Amino acid sequence: MHPPENAVVLCVDEKSQIQALERTQPMLPMGLGYVEGVTHDYRRHGTTTLFAALDTAKGKVITQCRQRHRHQEYLDFLKEIEKNVPETLDMHIIVDNYATHKHPRVKRWLAARPRFHVHFTPTYASWLNQVEIWFNRITQRAIRRGTFRSVKELIEKIDQYAETSNDHAQPFVWTATADSIFSKIQRLCERISGTAH
């Protein structure tokens, strides 16, 4: 919420197994009385993993598509982040508890770079990581209804969306207050504890 001076806060994660799907029929547009028509069958042309780092202050993203999402690819992405952030800035990166983020080689690499400060979201709370909002947007606006004849085409669409997103970047703003979130959790807990289970 309040990063130190000369620092940037980056929400980092990966969206794995994004499929390059080619619909067997063209999409039918929405019309009066019926919704957009999408065929249920498609051809699969492979997958990609999207790594992204969202700058919480500016809303800009650093992205990279890779074939897999092992610790090696994560390390490569950390190196990409390092290249893209000015050397004068420390980096506070927020990540979830995925094993790849805690791999011994990743830990050694980070330990040798004191300007990286890693903050893990609590288990089952990756929704706190703002890059998840950006992943939802790219899914809804560029991937889900798309048709792609190859992984290359899919990656081109992802890169195009990221570039456009950065051209019009704005930071995400929390609209719920901490009190409203805690009230909601309290109501949920009361409902759960009041059940006959």
Buried (B, 14 or more C-beta within 10 A) or exposed (E): EEBEEEBBBBBBBBBBEBBBBBBEEEEEEEEEEEEEEBEEEBEEBBBBBBBBBBBBEEBBBBBBBBEEBEBBBBBEBBEBBBEEBEEEEBBBBBBBEBEBBEBEEBEEBBEEEEBBBBEBBEEEEBEEBBBBEBBEEBBEEBBEEBBBEEBBBBBEBBBEBBEEBBEEBEEBEEEEEEEEEEEEEEEEEEEEEEEEE
